[in-house]
Amino acid sequence: MQSSFDLVGQVPPASPVVLSVPHAGRDYPVGLEDAARVPLAALMVLEDRFVDSVALAARRGETAIIQHIARAWIDLNRAEHDRDPRLDDGAAAGHLSAKVRSGLGLVPRRTSGSGELWRRRLGGDEVVARIATTHRPYHETLSATLRAAHARFGVAVLLDVHSMPPIAGSGARIVIGDRFGRSAAQRFVRRTEAVIAAAQVPYSLNVPYAGGHILERHSSPRQHVHAIQLELDRSLYLDERLDRPGAGFDRVVALVREIIDALEEEALDQPSALAAE
């Protein structure tokens, strides 16, 4: 079966920095559009539009994991149990996360702009199959890649790259997420902040995006595995329609490259880091 993601670069990684791009997929499985009660454009709103192109252009030797199946199929930044009982016949009753209550669970049910997305409920076996073929392999590969980076360098840093719509009423154009200090040592966050501040791009820390399941699952700062989520305002790198790469694309690529360099330098400039093989 064809993989739902691309693993770019070598394992063991050539750098302690590992890139993840879970929400930029533009491949829609057969039947998904027919199952929707809204136009395809309404499903595309869920995409981190072309942020994979930013990450790949910024990448040099780093290993990157790039999802190419659309987020409308399954959301890799949700836990396997974040299943929505209003959509999924296999969802367990009980406490629901805020994301599930809002309709943005493991399989997105609705968006604020379009309302309900699907013509019918999903059988529990359908969601289990999506977990088995799409969600679980991505996370297993990401976990193995981080373990390999840690084994080689004594430290690993995950940069989880996302994009966001322009935030009304906020000056922030980039949001750094570290789950309020739980997913990465402060020194990595400070280096990321310094790069963005030097580029004179307004940013915020953890507001309104602190990082989700990917950071929670794959970070372990005490074991020298750190994870940062990077949210880029789409108007920074897309055209006026927020549809295709625009005039700011190269500038954002250069900025992400500087962040990667800063994280790698910080990772290797510590006693926990081992000499490369």
Secondary structure as UniProt FT lines:
FT   STRAND          5..8
FT   STRAND          17..21
FT   TURN            30..31
FT   HELIX           32..35
FT   HELIX           40..44
FT   TURN            45..46
FT   TURN            49..50
FT   HELIX           51..58
FT   STRAND          63..67
FT   TURN            71..73
FT   TURN            76..77
FT   TURN            80..81
FT   TURN            85..87
FT   TURN            89..90
FT   HELIX           98..101
FT   TURN            102..103
FT   STRAND          110..111
FT   TURN            112..114
FT   STRAND          115..116
FT   HELIX           124..130
FT   HELIX           131..135
FT   HELIX           136..153
FT   STRAND          156..164
FT   TURN            168..169
FT   STRAND          174..177
FT   TURN            179..182
FT   HELIX           186..198
FT   TURN            199..200
FT   STRAND          203..205
FT   HELIX           213..218
FT   HELIX           221..223
FT   STRAND          225..233
FT   HELIX           234..236
FT   TURN            240..241
FT   TURN            247..248
FT   HELIX           249..268
FT   TURN            271..272
//
